[in-house]
Amino acid sequence: MTTLPHSNLATKQERLAGQELLDFIKGSASATKTEQCLRSGYIKESGSPAFTDWYVAILEARGIDYDTEPETTWYDSLTEQDQELYDMIEERCDEFTKLSGEQCQEFMDELSSLGITTAEQFEDALYYQLSTRHDESHLGEFVEYLVTEVNCEELPDFLCIDWMQSWYSNYCHDFSTLDFDGDTYFFYNHF
């Protein structure tokens, strides 16, 4: 397994905050948001970026009050179908309870682009969720999960399988992926 070069930063480096965080972001404008998040110390235990904490820290550094009150307004403004969809998302992916309404709406918009607009479709289509890795090894990990856990195939120990190549050759046509907040969600296309 490949380790991210920043995966040990959280234990060695305190999370940047306040003006120090803003200066760091300004000085690393050419880096991706993922790199900025990781390099400023916002890393989950899994080694993936802790985007939510990072964005909250940026808001606080800019003097913007992080008020959770609008969350109720966001949910209440949803249609009944969208409320049912969000409830299913929260039931299957409990990390959504910690996200803002704007982030949840962004995820629901991404789902809509995959043709998933109801709770039933989400429940039928969602297969698996993994932390996103820069080397795409999570794609191979998903295929291994399908073969060994879902299909319960027992493979001899002496086989060497290129799980990532299996994704590209055999599985990527049947599944869609959605990268969101440091995780990759795998959805079956034929729900």
C-alpha positions in Angstrom: 0.0 0.0 0.0 1.3 3.4 -0.9 1.5 6.0 1.9 0.7 9.6 1.1 3.8 11.8 1.7 1.7 13.9 4.0 0.0 11.2 6.0 2.2 11.7 9.1 1.9 15.5 9.1 -1.1 15.4 11.6 1.0 13.8 14.3 4.1 15.9 13.6 2.6 19.2 12.9 -0.2 21.2 14.5 -3.0 22.3 12.3 -2.4 25.8 11.0 -5.0 28.4 12.1 -5.8 32.1 11.9 -3.5 34.3 9.9 -0.8 31.6 9.7 -3.3 29.4 7.8 -4.4 32.3 5.5 -0.7 33.1 4.8 0.1 29.5 4.0 -2.8 29.2 1.6 -1.8 32.4 -0.2 1.8 31.2 -0.4 0.8 27.9 -1.9 -1.8 29.1 -4.4 -0.4 26.9 -7.1 -1.0 23.7 -5.0 -4.3 21.8 -5.2 -6.9 22.2 -2.5 -6.1 18.7 -1.4 -2.4 19.5 -1.1 -3.1 22.7 0.8 -5.4 20.9 3.2 -2.9 18.1 3.9 0.2 20.4 4.2 -1.6 22.7 6.6 -2.1 19.7 9.0 -5.8 18.9 8.3 -5.5 15.1 7.9 -7.9 12.4 9.0 -6.6 9.3 10.8 -7.0 7.5 7.4 -4.5 9.9 5.8 -7.2 11.6 3.7 -7.8 15.3 3.8 -10.1 16.7 6.6 -11.7 19.2 4.2 -14.6 20.1 6.5 -12.3 21.1 9.4 -10.0 22.9 7.0 -12.8 25.0 5.5 -14.2 25.9 8.9 -10.7 27.0 10.0 -10.5 29.2 6.9 -13.8 30.8 7.7 -12.8 31.4 11.3 -9.5 32.9 10.2 -11.4 35.3 8.0 -13.5 36.4 10.9 -16.7 34.7 9.6 -18.8 33.1 12.3 -19.4 29.5 11.6 -23.1 29.3 12.5 -24.9 26.0 12.3 -28.4 27.6 12.5 -28.8 27.8 8.7 -28.6 23.9 8.5 -32.2 23.7 9.8 -33.3 26.2 7.2 -31.5 24.3 4.4 -33.1 20.9 5.3 -36.6 22.5 5.8 -36.3 24.1 2.3 -35.9 20.7 0.6 -38.7 19.0 -1.2 -40.1 15.9 0.5 -38.4 13.7 -2.0 -35.0 15.5 -1.4 -35.5 15.2 2.4 -36.1 11.5 2.0 -32.9 11.3 -0.1 -30.9 13.3 2.4 -32.2 11.1 5.2 -31.1 8.0 3.3 -27.7 9.5 2.6 -27.3 10.3 6.3 -28.4 6.8 7.3 -25.9 5.1 5.0 -23.1 7.7 5.4 -23.1 9.1 8.9 -20.3 11.6 8.2 -22.9 13.8 6.4 -24.2 14.9 9.8 -21.1 17.0 10.2 -21.3 18.7 6.9 -22.9 22.0 6.1 -26.1 22.3 4.1 -24.2 23.7 1.2 -21.9 20.7 1.1 -24.8 18.2 1.4 -26.5 20.0 -1.5 -23.4 19.8 -3.5 -23.3 16.1 -3.0 -27.0 15.7 -3.9 -26.4 17.7 -7.0 -23.5 15.3 -8.0 -25.9 12.4 -7.3 -28.5 14.0 -9.6 -25.9 14.1 -12.4 -25.6 10.3 -12.0 -29.4 10.0 -12.2 -29.8 9.4 -8.5 -32.6 11.6 -7.2 -34.6 9.5 -4.8 -33.8 7.6 -1.5 -34.7 4.3 -3.2 -32.3 4.9 -6.0 -29.5 5.9 -3.6 -30.1 2.8 -1.5 -30.0 0.6 -4.6 -27.0 2.2 -6.3 -24.6 2.8 -3.4 -22.2 -0.1 -3.2 -19.2 1.0 -1.3 -17.3 4.0 0.1 -13.5 4.3 0.5 -11.0 7.1 1.3 -9.7 8.6 -1.9 -6.1 8.0 -2.6 -4.0 9.9 -5.1 -2.6 6.8 -6.8 -6.2 5.5 -7.5 -5.4 2.3 -5.5 -8.9 2.7 -4.0 -10.3 1.6 -7.4 -8.5 -1.7 -7.1 -9.5 -2.1 -3.5 -13.1 -1.7 -4.5 -12.8 -4.5 -7.1 -11.1 -6.8 -4.5 -14.0 -6.1 -2.2 -16.5 -7.0 -4.9 -14.8 -10.2 -5.8 -13.8 -11.5 -2.3 -16.6 -10.0 -0.1 -19.7 -9.5 -2.2 -19.1 -12.5 -4.6 -17.4 -14.5 -1.8 -14.8 -15.8 -4.2 -12.0 -17.7 -2.5 -8.8 -17.1 -4.4 -5.6 -19.1 -4.0 -2.9 -17.2 -2.1 -0.4 -17.7 -4.9 -2.4 -15.6 -7.4 -1.1 -12.1 -8.2 -4.1 -10.0 -9.3 -3.9 -6.5 -10.6 -7.1 -5.2 -9.0 -6.7 -1.7 -10.4 -6.3 -3.1 -14.0 -9.4 -5.2 -13.3 -11.3 -2.0 -12.5 -10.4 -0.4 -15.8 -10.9 -3.6 -17.9 -14.0 -5.1 -16.3 -15.8 -2.9 -13.7 -15.5 0.8 -14.6 -18.4 0.4 -17.1 -20.8 -0.9 -14.5 -20.0 1.6 -11.7 -19.8 5.4 -11.4 -17.5 7.0 -8.8 -18.1 10.2 -7.0 -15.2 11.8 -5.1 -16.4 14.0 -2.3 -14.8 15.4 0.9 -11.9 13.0 0.7 -13.9 9.8 0.0 -14.9 8.0 -3.1 -18.4 6.6 -3.4 -19.1 3.7 -5.8 -22.5 3.6 -7.4 -23.9 0.8 -9.5 -25.0 2.2 -12.9 -27.9 -0.3 -13.4 -29.9 0.5 -10.2 
